[in-house]
Amino acid sequence: MRRFYRVCFILGLTFGLAGFAHAQTDPAQADFDGNGKVEFADFLQFVALFGKTSADPEFDSRMDFDGNGAIDFPDFLQFVSVFGQSSRITPAAPTPTLAVESNMSIAVSWAAIANATGYNVERRMQGLSDFTTVAENVTSTSYTDTGLVPGTDYDYRIVVISAAGPSEPGSVAMAMTTPSGMASGMPEVLTGMITSDRLLTSDKYYLLSGAVFVQDGATLTIEPGTQIFGEGATNGTLIVAQGGKVIANGRADRPIVFTSDALDNEKDRGQWGGLIINGRAPVNTGAVAQGEGDTGTYGGSDPADNSGILRYVRVEFAGIEFSPDNELNGIAFQGVGSGTTVDYVQVHFNQDDGIEFFGGTVNAKHLYCTGIRDDSFDWTDGWTGKGQFWVAQQRGDDADNGFESDNEGDNNEAMPRSNPTIYNVTLVGDPNGPESDTGLLLREGTAGTLRNFIVIGFNKGGLDIDTGSSIQLANSGELSVQNTIFYNNKVDGTPGNFEVDDDEIDEAAWVRMPAFNNAEVDPMLMAPYSLRSPDYRPFSSSPAVTMEVASPPADGFFDAVSYIGGVGPNDNWLAGWTTTEQPAGAEEIGSVEILEGRITSDRTLTSDKSYLLKGAVFVENGATLTIEPGTFIFGEGATNGTLIVAQGGKVMADGTASRPIVFTSDAVEGQRDRGQWGGLIINGRAPVNTGAVAQGEGDTGTYGGSDPTDNSGVLRYVRVEFAGIEFSPDNELNGIAFQGVGSGTTIEYVQVHYNQDDGIEFFGGTVNAKYLYCTGIRDDSFDWTDGWTGKGQFWVAQQRGDDADNGFESDNEGDNNEAMPRSNPTIYNVTLVGDPNGPESDTGLLLREGTAATLRNFIVIGFNKGGLDIDTGSSIQLANSGELSVQNTIFYNNKVDGTPGNFEVDNDGEEGAPDSFDEAAWARMPAFNNAEVNPMLMAPYSTSTPDFTPESNSPAVDGTVPVASPPDDGFFTSVNFIGGVDPLRNWLAGWTTNERPAGQ
């Protein structure tokens, strides 16, 4: 019978024959003799199973294709037409086993598969979506992958090659290469002249000592992932001479980085020279020109000259001043020709211009300038190249123009005239900073075709056309700015997108000519002013997506796109390889506003600023604090900065997945750690069991009352990082404390990261919460006490074994275990991940002190004091009566006192009482549907790119462990999986952080 129904199920997957039911299964099951194809021999078994008539009890009319009342040879003909000789069956691929051999290599091995002729090995760096094939048709069952990045997580999978073709990829395995750093060895010094071909490899570090020239005829090749440090003491600079080449061909997962030799937390603008490339393409200052700062000659007669490749390259903290007011650019393209490839390049915090083109014909795509002290992009001396997909973001502490665009200062009519063609650019000034000049300054005889720009946030206007020569070109159409959005710019402190000066052109009237299709509207970008996590993508309803877009030339360089600006709504090309590192002493965002004392009336925090919590900041009764998506709020460590919502106050922190609201430490990035500021405290008027009104820890206000539906506002897409400051010995604040908060409050998509005390704690109340995530918490990830009776679903916690307690610490009331209302939450779909290899990582579920609870569909793995401990007599009685229950839950890979074991073995009763409860026997009761099996999660223990989704054949999704259906009450979502993360929807992606604290 089982075989009969299996083949029925298989045939149902084919081409809809005879009204078969739809099914998803493997047609290989019809290959009865296992020879890799479906053929006549298989039909013999087909007849044995299906050779029946309508009189037989097992007759299935769906098999009777011709409707004659019998399953016979004509039916087999259709069987063959579907599963004939050409239907070869590919074997299933094995899961690889990984062994880290060094900081740059991983050994991959796997089980041999019958009928395989070879294997493909596929790999991806975690955090990237696509696998790439790193070895094809390997005939053995092992492969050593080399040239990897130290201290990085990699995923591997195998594809089987056979006569039937390639299989589907197998299950994924993960390994992390061992870290290395500059301190692990002395850098190799580069100095003087490079006169022959030279290779820089990513397993070393390099120090530019003084001016290093790649001479005519020599090629300097730089491997992906290589770091080159410019020595500040000697003005370290890399200069590619005319006829020399640099092949710096990085990758998105392994960019090539040129940076300062200062310590990470001491880096700043102007600490080394920069990157200078000299070519032989035409310039308008003479046949050959002399570069700034003795950087060599450039210019010539070869417009197609090739100086090499810059791809996925970063240049940071450069632009050293070699004479007063004479600094180097981050990258100077001096007479560079169009044979040179420039694609995916960032210049970050340069002292002079970010990227400047001195004549030449070079084309450039995907350029990004951040924190530039002078102009972000600059051209002069007759540059006639092309550009597309450029972005600049200024810091208002010191900045000039987005574009400073000239022909030739001494002779505005010099030829060849500067006349680039540039499409799709986003220029972001700092509207609140003391310095941030003009978006587009076009002058001194430049022409140009500029299309599909976004220009926002500048303080001297979005556009200024200057000097008579460029004004004439603007009037004649040789200089044009079209299909462009100007917004939120100022002129002399007054809102205005266009400069008003004594030029012979009215920029506003010129830009607003209907034929130009420009607009002065909000482009609705996701987070353009954020310095920590900028996002220049437009929302789907943005005018940048809906207004008319100029089509670029179809010349093989430009891409045709359907949006305005440098970044598309679905293509954030900046992700993964760029940096937002702040220089020494820099503010996180150009304008920081102080929050202190008491907020007594409605207040809005906008995302174009950042905010500093100074001391305890209270949102008082009757006041609402609204926080825009994308806003950053910093807690001042020196004053124990904390945000406290008093009873009757509200916080409306309604972020989005692309623009989360972030509360974090005011410490410099790279020096952040647990306990550097207070946290977020919300006090409500819902019932608690410690009295009508209770007093919060650390003078955080009163809470509790008689209104179970009390509304304290909204937390949605909110992160709280590095909080939990110790205000007295062993008395720290939680990341978020919900103190007597009512069910009218909305809590969704909230992360607490690296808190000193508990991550999220419920002190009584009735508030419900969905999509909670706690990472790296020093104490308990989730905690409740004092009579919390709310609901929860889709929670995840991941511990770091350096310091952690319990996944859940769950109490009623410590002094009176029978206090009412009793803690009795209902929680479905949670994943709790301990650290099985860390010195600290206690119990998954610690349930005690009179709490009741309904806990369903949990995964509890990797804890070192057991996955479950029910403690104290009151909670034991509730467990025995069914008022405290843990069902439909997977326990796996937990230990008790160093020995594998999912359940604590201890004295569970009151002090002095004998052992009174056997957690293992209780959890294993058949009616509870719990299991002790591997849940097969993708990467639950990875701290850099964790993935808590179950694999497709996981017992969390395949029915091995029954899934409990939650109440149909409007809060819970009915799902078909165990654990906190849907296998088809990773709700953690995009808005959460994995930032490591200082020293880790």
PEPEDA-V675820 format. One record per pair of residues at least 6 apart in sequence whose ideal C-beta (glycine too) atoms are under 7 Angstrom apart, sorted by the first residue. I is the first residue (numbers start at 1). J is the second residue. If there is no record, write none. Layout:
# PEPEDA-V675820
i: {I	I}
j: {J	J}
This chain:
# PEPEDA-V675820
i: {3	4	4	6	7	7	8	8	9	9	10	10	10	10	11	12	12	12	12	13	13	13	13	14	14	15	17	17	17	18	18	20	27	28	30	30	30	31	31	31	31	32	32	33	33	36	36	36	36	36	37	37	37	37	38	38	38	39	43	43	46	46	50	50	51	51	52	52	52	53	53	53	54	63	63	64	64	64	65	65	66	66	88	88	88	89	90	90	90	90	90	90	91	91	91	91	91	91	91	92	93	93	93	93	93	93	93	94	94	94	94	94	95	95	95	96	96	96	96	96	96	96	97	97	97	98	98	98	98	98	99	99	100	100	100	100	101	101	102	103	103	103	103	103	104	104	104	104	104	104	105	105	105	105	106	106	106	106	106	107	107	108	108	108	108	108	109	109	110	110	111	112	113	115	116	116	116	117	117	117	118	118	118	118	119	119	119	119	119	120	120	120	120	120	120	121	121	121	121	121	121	122	122	122	122	122	122	122	122	123	123	123	123	123	123	123	124	124	124	124	125	125	125	126	126	126	126	126	126	126	126	127	127	128	128	131	134	135	137	147	148	148	149	149	149	150	150	150	150	151	151	151	151	152	152	153	153	153	153	153	154	154	155	155	156	157	157	157	157	158	159	159	159	160	171	172	174	174	182	187	187	187	187	188	188	189	189	190	190	190	190	190	191	191	191	192	193	193	194	194	194	194	194	194	195	195	196	197	197	198	199	200	200	200	200	201	201	202	202	202	202	205	205	206	206	207	207	207	208	208	208	208	208	208	208	208	209	209	209	210	210	210	211	211	212	212	212	213	213	214	214	214	214	214	215	215	216	216	216	216	217	218	219	219	220	221	222	222	222	224	224	224	224	224	225	226	227	227	228	229	229	229	230	230	230	230	230	230	230	230	231	231	232	232	232	232	232	235	235	235	235	236	236	237	237	237	237	237	238	239	239	239	240	240	240	240	240	241	241	242	242	242	242	242	245	245	246	246	247	247	248	248	248	248	249	249	250	250	250	250	251	252	252	252	253	255	255	255	255	256	256	257	257	258	258	258	258	259	259	260	260	260	260	260	261	262	264	265	265	265	265	266	267	267	267	268	268	268	269	269	269	269	269	269	269	270	270	270	270	270	271	271	272	272	273	273	273	274	274	274	274	274	274	274	275	275	276	276	276	276	277	277	277	277	278	278	278	278	278	278	279	279	279	279	279	279	279	279	279	280	280	280	280	280	281	281	281	281	281	281	281	281	281	281	282	282	282	282	282	282	282	283	283	283	283	283	283	283	283	283	284	284	284	284	284	284	284	285	285	286	287	287	288	288	288	289	289	289	289	290	291	291	291	292	292	293	293	293	298	298	298	299	299	300	302	303	303	303	304	304	304	305	305	306	306	306	307	307	307	308	309	310	310	311	311	311	312	312	313	314	314	314	315	315	315	316	316	316	317	317	318	318	318	319	319	319	319	319	319	319	320	320	320	321	321	327	327	328	329	329	329	329	329	330	330	330	330	331	331	331	332	332	333	333	333	333	334	335	335	335	336	336	337	337	337	338	338	338	338	340	342	342	342	343	343	344	344	345	346	346	346	347	347	347	347	348	348	348	349	349	349	350	350	351	352	352	353	353	353	353	354	354	354	354	355	355	355	356	356	357	357	357	358	358	359	359	359	360	360	361	361	362	363	363	363	363	364	364	365	365	366	366	367	368	368	368	369	369	369	370	371	372	372	373	373	374	375	375	375	376	376	376	377	377	377	377	378	379	379	379	379	380	380	380	381	382	382	382	382	382	382	383	383	384	384	384	385	386	386	386	387	387	388	388	388	388	388	388	389	389	389	390	390	391	391	391	391	391	392	392	392	393	393	394	394	394	394	395	395	395	396	396	396	396	396	396	396	396	397	397	397	397	398	399	399	399	399	400	401	401	401	402	402	402	402	402	402	403	403	404	405	405	405	405	405	405	406	406	406	406	407	407	407	407	407	407	408	408	408	409	412	412	412	412	413	413	417	417	418	418	419	419	420	421	422	422	423	423	423	423	423	424	424	424	424	425	425	426	426	426	426	426	427	427	427	427	428	428	428	428	429	429	429	429	429	429	430	430	430	431	431	431	431	431	432	432	432	432	433	433	436	436	436	437	437	437	438	438	438	438	438	439	439	439	439	439	440	440	440	440	441	441	442	442	442	442	443	443	443	444	444	444	445	445	445	446	446	447	447	447	448	449	450	450	451	451	451	452	452	452	452	452	452	453	453	454	454	454	454	454	455	455	455	455	456	456	456	456	456	457	457	457	458	459	460	460	461	461	461	461	461	461	462	462	462	462	463	463	463	463	463	463	463	464	464	465	465	465	465	465	466	468	470	471	471	471	473	474	474	481	482	482	482	482	483	483	483	483	483	483	484	485	485	485	485	485	485	486	486	486	487	487	487	487	489	489	490	491	491	497	498	498	498	499	511	512	517	519	519	521	523	523	523	523	523	524	524	524	524	524	525	525	525	526	526	526	526	526	526	527	527	527	527	527	527	528	528	529	529	529	530	530	530	531	531	531	532	532	532	534	535	535	536	536	536	537	537	537	537	538	538	538	538	538	540	544	544	544	545	545	547	549	549	549	549	551	552	552	561	563	567	567	581	582	582	582	588	588	588	589	589	589	591	592	592	593	593	594	594	595	595	595	595	595	596	596	596	597	598	598	599	599	599	599	599	599	600	600	601	602	602	603	604	604	605	605	605	605	606	606	607	607	607	607	610	610	611	611	612	612	612	612	613	613	613	613	613	613	613	613	614	614	614	615	615	615	616	616	617	617	617	618	618	619	619	619	619	619	620	620	621	621	621	621	622	623	624	624	625	626	627	627	627	629	629	629	629	630	631	632	632	633	634	634	634	635	635	635	635	635	635	635	635	636	636	637	637	637	637	637	640	640	640	640	641	641	642	642	642	642	642	643	644	644	644	645	645	645	645	645	646	646	647	647	647	647	647	650	650	651	651	651	652	652	653	653	653	653	654	654	655	655	655	655	656	657	657	657	658	660	660	660	660	661	661	662	662	663	663	663	663	664	664	665	665	665	665	665	666	667	670	671	672	672	672	673	673	673	674	674	674	674	674	674	674	675	675	675	675	675	676	676	677	677	678	678	678	679	679	679	679	679	679	679	679	680	680	681	681	681	681	682	682	682	682	683	683	683	683	683	683	684	684	684	684	684	684	684	684	684	685	685	685	685	685	686	686	686	686	686	686	686	686	686	686	687	687	687	687	687	687	687	688	688	688	688	688	688	688	688	688	689	689	689	689	689	689	689	690	690	691	692	692	693	693	693	694	694	694	694	695	696	696	696	697	697	698	698	698	703	703	703	704	704	705	707	708	708	708	709	709	709	710	710	711	711	711	712	712	712	713	714	715	715	716	716	716	717	717	718	719	719	719	719	720	720	720	721	721	721	722	722	723	723	723	724	724	724	724	724	724	724	725	725	725	726	726	732	732	733	734	734	734	734	734	735	735	735	735	736	736	736	737	737	738	738	738	738	739	740	740	740	741	741	742	742	742	743	743	743	743	745	747	747	747	748	748	749	749	750	751	751	751	752	752	752	752	753	753	753	754	754	754	755	755	756	757	757	758	758	758	758	759	759	759	759	760	760	760	761	761	762	762	762	763	763	764	764	764	765	765	766	766	767	768	768	768	768	769	769	770	770	771	771	772	773	773	773	774	774	774	775	776	777	777	778	778	779	780	780	780	781	781	781	782	782	782	782	783	784	784	784	784	785	785	785	786	787	787	787	787	787	787	788	788	789	789	789	790	791	791	791	792	792	793	793	793	793	793	793	794	794	794	795	795	796	796	796	796	796	797	797	797	798	798	799	799	799	799	800	800	800	801	801	801	801	801	801	802	802	803	804	804	804	804	805	806	806	806	807	807	807	807	807	807	808	808	809	810	810	810	810	810	810	811	811	811	811	812	812	812	812	812	812	813	813	813	814	817	817	817	817	818	818	822	822	823	823	824	824	825	826	827	827	828	828	828	828	828	829	829	829	829	830	830	831	831	831	831	831	832	832	832	832	833	833	833	833	834	834	834	834	834	834	835	835	836	836	836	836	841	841	841	842	842	842	843	843	843	843	843	844	844	844	844	844	845	845	845	845	846	846	847	847	847	847	848	848	848	849	849	849	850	850	851	851	852	852	852	853	854	855	855	856	856	856	857	857	857	857	857	857	858	858	859	859	859	859	859	860	860	860	860	861	861	861	861	861	862	862	862	863	864	865	865	866	866	866	866	866	866	867	867	867	867	868	868	868	868	868	868	868	869	869	869	870	870	870	870	870	871	872	873	873	873	875	876	876	876	876	878	879	886	887	887	887	887	888	888	888	888	888	888	889	890	890	890	890	890	890	890	891	891	891	892	892	892	892	894	894	895	896	896	902	903	903	903	904	907	907	908	908	908	909	923	924	929	929	931	931	931	933	933	935	935	935	935	935	936	936	936	936	937	937	937	938	938	938	939	939	939	940	940	943	944	945	946	948	948	948	949	949	949	950	950	950	950	950	952	955	956	956	956	957	957	961	963	963	963	963	965	966	966	975	977	981	981}
j: {49	49	58	29	30	49	60	62	23	25	25	27	29	30	20	20	21	22	23	23	24	25	27	20	82	82	65	78	82	62	65	62	83	89	38	42	83	37	38	42	89	42	45	41	42	88	89	115	163	164	85	87	88	89	83	84	87	85	76	79	76	79	63	71	71	72	58	59	71	59	69	70	69	71	75	70	71	75	75	78	74	75	163	164	165	164	160	162	164	165	166	167	113	114	115	116	160	162	167	167	158	159	160	167	168	169	170	110	111	113	158	170	170	171	173	108	109	110	156	157	158	173	109	110	173	106	108	156	173	175	106	107	106	175	177	178	107	144	178	150	177	178	179	180	146	147	148	150	177	203	144	145	146	148	145	148	154	175	177	142	144	121	142	143	145	156	141	142	141	158	141	141	160	162	160	161	162	161	162	163	137	138	139	161	138	158	159	160	161	133	135	136	159	161	166	134	135	138	143	156	158	131	132	133	134	156	157	159	169	131	132	134	145	154	155	156	130	131	132	155	152	154	253	153	154	155	174	939	942	944	945	576	945	253	576	157	145	143	161	202	154	177	177	225	254	177	178	179	180	177	178	179	180	176	177	174	176	942	944	945	174	175	172	174	173	169	170	171	172	170	166	167	169	167	951	938	939	942	205	205	206	207	229	204	206	207	209	206	207	208	209	212	209	210	212	212	213	215	212	213	214	215	218	220	215	218	218	218	219	220	221	206	222	223	226	223	226	223	224	225	226	227	229	228	229	229	231	261	228	229	230	231	236	237	238	272	231	234	236	234	235	236	237	239	237	238	239	239	241	220	240	241	244	246	241	244	241	242	243	244	243	244	245	247	246	247	247	248	256	249	250	251	254	256	254	256	257	259	258	259	260	261	236	237	258	260	261	272	273	318	261	272	260	261	262	271	272	272	273	320	322	272	273	272	273	274	276	328	275	276	295	296	246	276	277	278	307	278	296	278	279	280	297	298	307	308	277	308	308	309	256	309	310	313	309	311	256	311	312	313	312	312	576	577	576	312	313	314	577	312	313	314	316	275	314	315	316	316	317	267	271	272	316	317	272	271	670	584	668	670	671	584	317	583	584	317	583	584	317	319	349	350	351	373	583	319	320	321	327	351	317	320	318	320	318	320	328	315	318	319	328	329	330	331	315	331	291	295	332	334	307	333	334	336	291	296	297	298	334	335	298	305	307	334	335	336	337	340	360	300	302	305	335	337	300	302	303	305	335	336	337	359	360	361	299	300	301	303	359	382	416	289	298	299	335	358	359	360	381	382	359	381	382	408	414	415	416	381	408	299	299	300	297	299	300	297	298	299	335	297	298	332	334	326	328	322	326	328	334	335	358	335	359	335	337	337	338	361	337	338	339	337	339	337	339	340	336	337	340	340	341	342	345	341	343	344	344	577	345	346	348	579	330	331	347	348	349	579	349	583	328	330	350	327	328	329	330	350	351	352	327	328	351	327	351	351	352	352	350	352	353	355	356	347	350	354	355	345	347	355	356	358	357	358	360	362	358	358	359	360	360	362	360	361	362	361	362	363	385	362	362	363	364	365	366	366	577	367	368	370	578	354	355	369	372	370	371	579	370	371	583	372	373	373	373	374	372	374	375	378	369	372	376	377	367	369	377	378	379	379	383	385	380	381	381	382	383	383	385	384	385	385	385	386	387	557	385	387	388	389	389	573	390	391	574	578	376	377	392	393	395	394	399	398	399	400	400	401	404	392	394	402	390	392	402	403	404	405	406	418	420	406	408	418	408	407	408	414	416	417	418	418	420	416	419	420	420	420	421	557	420	422	422	423	424	552	558	559	424	566	573	425	566	426	536	566	567	574	402	427	428	428	534	428	429	430	436	430	433	590	430	432	433	434	435	436	590	591	433	435	586	590	435	430	435	436	437	437	437	438	441	427	429	439	440	455	458	440	441	441	418	441	442	443	446	448	418	443	444	446	414	417	418	444	445	446	414	444	445	444	444	445	467	469	445	469	445	447	446	447	447	448	448	449	448	450	451	452	550	552	558	452	561	565	566	453	566	454	536	565	566	567	439	453	454	455	456	457	528	529	436	439	456	457	458	459	436	457	590	457	459	488	490	608	590	591	608	609	590	591	457	458	459	458	459	460	458	460	461	464	499	455	458	462	463	489	455	462	463	481	464	466	448	465	470	479	466	467	470	467	469	470	467	469	470	470	479	473	478	479	479	480	480	481	482	483	550	483	484	549	550	564	565	481	484	485	523	544	564	565	462	484	486	489	487	488	489	523	528	488	489	529	489	490	491	499	489	491	496	497	498	499	486	489	497	498	481	486	497	498	499	507	511	499	507	471	474	503	505	507	503	504	479	503	504	505	479	505	510	511	516	517	518	550	517	518	548	549	550	564	518	519	521	523	543	544	564	497	518	520	520	521	522	523	496	497	496	499	500	520	507	508	511	507	518	518	548	543	547	543	538	542	543	544	565	538	539	541	542	543	536	537	538	535	537	539	630	658	659	533	534	535	607	630	659	534	536	589	607	608	607	630	632	580	588	589	580	588	632	580	658	659	565	566	567	567	568	569	572	544	545	563	565	569	569	563	564	565	563	569	564	561	562	563	564	560	558	560	568	569	573	574	669	588	668	669	610	632	634	609	610	632	609	610	612	609	611	612	614	611	612	613	614	617	614	615	617	617	618	620	617	618	619	620	623	625	620	623	623	623	624	625	626	628	611	627	628	631	628	631	628	629	630	631	632	634	633	634	634	636	641	666	633	634	635	636	641	642	643	677	636	639	641	639	640	641	642	644	642	643	644	644	646	625	645	646	649	651	646	649	646	647	648	649	648	649	650	652	651	652	652	653	661	655	656	659	661	659	661	662	664	663	664	665	666	641	642	663	665	666	677	678	723	666	677	665	666	667	676	677	677	678	725	727	677	678	677	678	679	681	733	680	681	700	701	651	681	682	683	712	683	701	683	684	685	702	703	712	713	682	712	713	713	714	661	714	715	718	714	716	661	716	717	718	717	717	990	991	990	717	718	719	991	717	718	719	721	680	719	720	721	721	722	672	676	677	721	722	677	676	998	998	722	997	998	722	997	998	722	724	754	755	756	778	997	724	725	726	732	756	722	725	723	725	723	725	733	720	723	724	733	734	735	736	755	720	736	696	700	737	739	712	738	739	741	696	701	702	703	739	740	703	710	712	739	740	741	742	745	765	705	707	710	740	742	705	707	708	710	740	741	742	764	765	766	704	705	706	708	764	787	821	694	703	704	740	763	764	765	786	787	764	786	787	813	819	820	821	786	813	704	704	705	702	704	705	702	703	704	740	702	703	737	739	731	733	727	731	733	739	740	763	740	764	740	742	742	743	766	742	743	744	742	744	742	744	745	741	742	745	745	746	747	750	746	748	749	749	991	750	751	753	992	993	735	736	752	753	754	993	754	997	733	735	755	732	733	734	735	755	756	757	732	733	756	732	756	756	757	757	755	757	758	760	761	752	755	759	760	750	752	760	761	763	762	763	765	767	763	763	764	765	765	767	765	766	767	766	767	768	790	767	767	768	769	770	771	771	991	772	773	775	992	759	760	774	777	775	776	993	775	776	997	777	778	778	778	779	777	779	780	783	774	777	781	782	772	774	782	783	784	784	788	790	785	786	786	787	788	788	790	789	790	790	790	791	792	971	790	792	793	794	794	987	795	796	988	992	781	782	797	798	800	799	804	803	804	805	805	806	809	797	799	807	795	797	807	808	809	810	811	823	825	811	813	823	813	812	813	819	821	822	823	823	825	821	824	825	825	825	826	971	825	827	827	828	829	966	972	973	829	980	987	830	980	831	948	980	981	988	807	832	833	833	946	833	834	835	841	835	838	943	835	837	838	839	840	841	838	840	840	835	840	841	842	842	842	843	846	832	834	844	845	860	863	845	846	846	823	846	847	848	851	853	823	848	849	851	819	822	823	849	850	851	819	849	850	849	849	850	872	874	850	874	850	852	851	852	852	853	853	854	853	855	856	857	964	966	972	857	975	979	980	858	980	859	948	979	980	981	844	858	859	860	861	862	940	941	841	844	861	862	863	864	841	862	862	864	893	895	862	863	864	863	864	865	863	865	866	869	904	860	863	867	868	894	860	867	868	886	869	871	853	870	875	884	871	872	875	872	874	875	874	875	875	884	878	883	884	884	885	885	886	887	888	964	888	889	963	964	978	979	886	889	890	935	956	978	979	867	889	891	894	892	893	894	935	940	893	894	941	894	895	896	904	894	896	901	902	903	904	891	894	902	903	886	891	902	903	904	919	923	904	906	919	876	879	908	917	919	908	910	909	910	916	884	908	909	916	917	884	922	923	928	929	930	964	929	961	962	963	964	978	930	931	933	935	955	956	961	978	902	930	932	932	933	934	935	901	902	901	904	905	932	919	920	923	919	913	915	915	916	917	916	930	930	961	962	955	960	961	955	960	950	954	955	956	979	950	951	953	954	948	949	950	947	949	951	945	946	947	946	948	994	994	994	994	979	980	981	981	983	986	956	957	977	979	983	983	961	977	978	979	977	983	978	975	976	977	978	974	972	974	982	983	987	988}
